[in-house]
Amino acid sequence: SLYNTSSDYYAMKIHKLEDRPSTNLGTPHTFRIIDREIHFEEVGDSDILKIGSKVKELRKAANMTQAELAARLNMTSGAISQIENDLITPSLNTLVHIASFFKKQVEFFINTGLLENPEKGYKVLRKKDSAHSVSGPMKIQRLFDDRIPEINPYFMVLGGNQSMDGPIMLHKGRELIVVVNGALNLTIEGEELLFRKGDSIILERSFIERWSNHGKSDCEFIYIQY
């Protein structure tokens, strides 16, 4: 589906036909139409610039509505809403204008949670900057958010005396689970297996039919698709 957001920005939602869950199914991907050609924004822009939450934070701190801020910036309230929800990334000129209005440096909007050092060859992700979601009783923290295309790592927490059926996310490749804290019961091919702290399992063709935590404390584990 395609809809206009502001000025020459549009947003497009790609609806999957496969019956598989997706962590970013509803996330619009932003692009511009220039001379009747579609130009997608650089993928890294939204990772580096954490515009939306910071604009919203500054606006609320100033006790302003989206309409009031839009009027002061000579923008539409719809554009402000799209920026705050990270559906569009403002141009550099717009970002400078926003920063100037709130008396902030442009660097204020740059996300330093992910530190990439090409010379040392490592990446760091701070807990506060990772994506969190909930699937039933399971808390899911996405690690590095698609920045490592070969693997999909997650940190998961299953509450005490909680269970859930079926695979959390279907995956065509292998899956690795490492229990970090507590105990985890997994039902695989009709058999319930117990995994304690430090235990791990690799799934090559099987899938998990049921996740259970029979203890009182949370069970924490690393789940990696690769």
C-alpha positions in Angstrom: 0.0 0.0 0.0 1.2 3.5 -0.9 0.4 6.8 0.8 1.7 10.3 0.9 3.4 11.6 4.1 4.7 15.1 3.4 6.1 17.1 0.6 7.9 14.7 -1.7 8.0 11.9 0.7 5.9 8.7 0.4 5.7 5.6 2.5 5.1 2.1 1.3 4.0 -1.0 3.3 5.0 -4.3 1.8 2.5 -7.0 2.8 3.9 -10.5 2.9 1.9 -13.3 1.3 3.7 -16.0 3.2 2.0 -17.2 6.4 5.1 -16.4 8.5 5.5 -13.9 11.3 7.8 -10.9 10.7 9.3 -8.6 13.3 9.0 -5.6 11.0 6.0 -6.5 8.8 4.2 -3.2 9.6 7.2 -1.0 9.3 6.9 1.4 6.3 10.0 1.8 4.1 10.5 5.4 3.1 11.4 6.6 -0.4 11.2 9.6 -2.6 9.7 9.9 -6.1 12.0 12.1 -8.2 11.2 12.6 -11.9 8.8 9.7 -11.6 11.5 7.3 -10.3 11.5 5.7 -6.9 14.6 6.5 -4.8 14.8 4.6 -1.5 16.4 6.2 1.5 19.7 4.8 2.7 19.0 1.9 5.0 21.5 3.2 7.6 19.9 6.6 8.0 17.1 5.4 10.4 19.6 3.3 12.3 21.9 6.3 13.0 19.4 9.1 13.4 17.0 8.5 16.3 14.9 11.5 15.2 11.3 10.5 16.2 11.6 9.8 19.9 13.8 12.8 20.5 11.6 15.2 18.6 8.6 13.9 20.5 10.5 14.2 23.8 11.5 17.8 23.1 8.0 18.8 21.9 6.3 17.4 25.0 8.9 19.0 27.3 8.0 22.3 25.6 4.3 21.6 26.2 3.5 21.9 22.5 1.1 19.9 20.3 2.1 18.5 17.0 0.1 21.2 15.3 1.8 24.0 17.3 5.2 22.6 16.5 4.4 22.2 12.9 3.2 25.9 12.7 6.4 27.1 14.3 8.5 25.0 11.9 6.4 25.9 8.8 5.5 22.2 8.4 2.3 20.2 8.5 1.2 18.4 11.6 1.1 15.2 9.5 4.8 15.6 8.7 5.6 16.0 12.4 3.6 12.9 13.2 5.5 10.9 10.6 8.8 12.1 11.9 8.0 11.3 15.5 6.9 7.8 14.5 10.1 7.3 12.5 8.1 6.8 9.3 10.2 9.3 7.5 13.6 10.7 8.0 13.8 14.5 7.6 16.2 16.1 5.2 19.4 17.6 6.7 17.9 21.1 6.3 14.8 20.1 8.2 16.9 18.5 10.9 19.0 21.6 11.3 15.8 23.6 11.5 14.4 21.4 14.2 17.6 21.4 16.1 17.9 25.2 15.9 14.3 25.6 17.2 14.9 23.5 20.2 18.4 25.0 20.7 20.1 21.7 20.2 23.1 20.5 18.2 22.4 18.2 15.3 24.5 15.6 17.0 21.8 15.4 19.7 19.7 13.4 17.3 22.5 10.9 16.4 22.2 7.5 18.0 25.4 6.6 19.8 23.9 3.3 21.1 25.5 1.4 18.3 29.2 2.1 18.2 31.0 0.9 15.1 34.7 1.0 14.9 36.0 -0.2 11.5 39.6 0.0 12.7 38.9 -2.4 15.6 36.2 -4.4 13.8 33.5 -4.5 16.5 30.0 -3.3 17.1 28.5 -2.4 20.5 24.7 -2.3 21.2 23.5 -0.7 24.4 20.4 -2.3 26.1 18.5 1.0 25.9 18.9 1.2 22.2 17.8 -2.4 21.3 14.3 -3.2 20.0 11.9 -4.8 22.4 8.6 -6.7 21.8 6.3 -9.1 23.6 4.8 -12.3 22.2 2.4 -13.7 24.8 4.4 -14.4 28.0 7.7 -14.1 26.1 9.7 -10.9 26.2 11.9 -10.5 23.1 14.8 -8.2 22.7 16.2 -8.0 19.1 20.0 -7.7 19.1 21.6 -5.4 16.5 18.3 -5.1 14.6 19.3 -6.5 11.1 22.8 -5.0 11.2 24.3 -8.5 10.9 22.5 -10.0 7.9 23.9 -13.6 8.4 22.3 -14.1 11.7 19.2 -13.0 13.7 20.2 -12.9 17.4 17.6 -12.3 20.2 17.7 -12.2 24.0 14.5 -13.7 25.4 12.8 -13.9 28.8 10.0 -16.4 29.7 8.4 -15.6 33.0 8.0 -18.0 35.9 5.3 -20.6 35.6 4.6 -19.5 32.0 4.2 -21.5 28.8 3.4 -20.9 25.1 2.8 -23.1 22.2 4.3 -23.2 18.7 7.5 -21.7 17.3 7.9 -18.0 18.1 9.3 -17.2 14.6 9.5 -19.7 11.7 12.9 -19.9 10.1 14.2 -22.0 7.2 17.8 -22.3 8.6 19.2 -23.5 11.9 18.4 -22.2 15.3 20.6 -22.0 18.4 19.3 -21.7 22.0 21.6 -21.1 25.0 20.0 -20.8 28.4 21.6 -17.9 30.4 19.6 -18.1 33.6 16.9 -20.3 35.0 15.5 -23.5 33.4 13.7 -23.9 30.2 11.5 -26.9 29.1 11.2 -27.3 25.3 8.8 -29.8 23.7 10.4 -31.0 20.4 8.9 -33.9 18.3 6.6 -34.7 21.2 9.4 -35.0 23.8 9.8 -32.5 26.6 13.5 -31.6 27.2 14.9 -29.7 30.2 17.6 -27.1 29.7 19.4 -25.5 32.6 21.8 -22.5 32.8 24.6 -23.1 30.3 22.8 -25.8 28.3 22.2 -25.3 24.6 20.5 -26.9 21.6 20.8 -26.5 17.8 17.6 -27.1 15.8 18.4 -28.2 12.2 15.1 -29.6 10.9 12.8 -29.8 14.0 10.8 -26.9 15.5 9.8 -26.2 19.1 6.2 -27.2 19.8 6.0 -25.7 23.3 8.1 -23.4 25.5 7.7 -23.8 29.3 9.2 -22.4 32.4 8.1 -24.5 35.4 10.1 -22.5 37.9 9.1 -19.4 39.8 11.9 -17.2 38.4 12.3 -15.8 34.9 14.2 -17.9 32.4 16.6 -15.9 30.2 18.1 -17.3 27.1 19.8 -16.4 23.8 18.0 -17.4 20.6 19.8 -17.2 17.3 18.6 -17.9 13.8 21.3 -18.5 11.2 
